[in-house]
Amino acid sequence: MPEIKIVTEVAGRVCALPIEVGASVGDGDDVVFVEAMKMELPVSSPASGKLKSILVKLDDVVAEGQVLAILET
């Protein structure tokens, strides 16, 4: 099964992880929320599939372009 990397476009702090590993996600579903500039910005799934792994935890500081999760299609 192909794997798709879910990447953040902003630097900030992980403030919410609404989906657990193993869950099915749809194209556009929010997988991680990153707090940047006092705003909670969603990081969405680029495709439908099953969430294989989450590479960050709550309160982690992430950089722009960092891989946050892996999706199995």
C-alpha positions in Angstrom: 0.0 0.0 0.0 1.4 3.4 -0.9 2.1 5.8 2.0 1.4 9.5 1.9 3.2 12.0 4.2 1.0 14.6 5.9 3.1 17.8 6.1 2.5 21.1 7.9 2.8 24.3 6.0 3.4 26.4 9.1 5.7 26.4 12.0 4.1 26.3 15.5 3.0 24.1 18.4 0.9 20.9 18.1 -2.3 21.8 20.0 -4.7 19.0 19.1 -4.6 15.5 17.6 -8.3 14.7 16.9 -7.7 11.4 15.1 -6.0 8.3 16.4 -3.7 5.8 14.7 -5.6 3.2 12.8 -8.6 5.5 12.1 -10.0 5.9 8.6 -9.7 9.4 7.3 -11.2 11.1 4.3 -9.7 13.5 1.8 -9.6 16.9 3.6 -10.2 15.6 7.1 -8.2 17.5 9.8 -5.5 15.2 11.3 -3.5 17.7 13.4 -4.0 21.3 14.6 -1.0 23.5 14.9 -1.0 26.8 16.9 0.7 29.6 15.1 0.3 33.3 15.6 -2.3 32.7 18.3 -4.5 30.8 15.7 -5.2 27.0 15.6 -4.5 26.0 12.0 -5.7 22.5 10.7 -3.4 20.2 8.9 -5.6 18.1 6.6 -5.2 14.8 5.0 -4.4 15.0 1.3 -6.2 11.8 0.5 -8.5 9.1 1.9 -7.0 6.2 3.7 -6.0 4.8 7.1 -3.8 6.7 9.5 -0.7 4.6 9.9 1.3 6.7 12.3 1.5 10.1 14.0 5.0 11.4 14.3 4.3 14.2 16.8 2.7 14.6 20.2 0.8 17.3 21.9 2.9 20.5 22.6 5.6 19.5 20.2 7.1 22.4 18.3 7.1 21.7 14.6 8.8 23.4 11.6 7.3 24.4 8.3 7.5 21.4 5.9 7.8 18.8 8.8 6.1 15.4 8.3 3.4 15.0 11.1 1.8 11.8 10.1 1.8 8.9 7.6 -1.3 7.9 5.8 -1.8 4.4 4.1 -4.0 4.5 1.0 
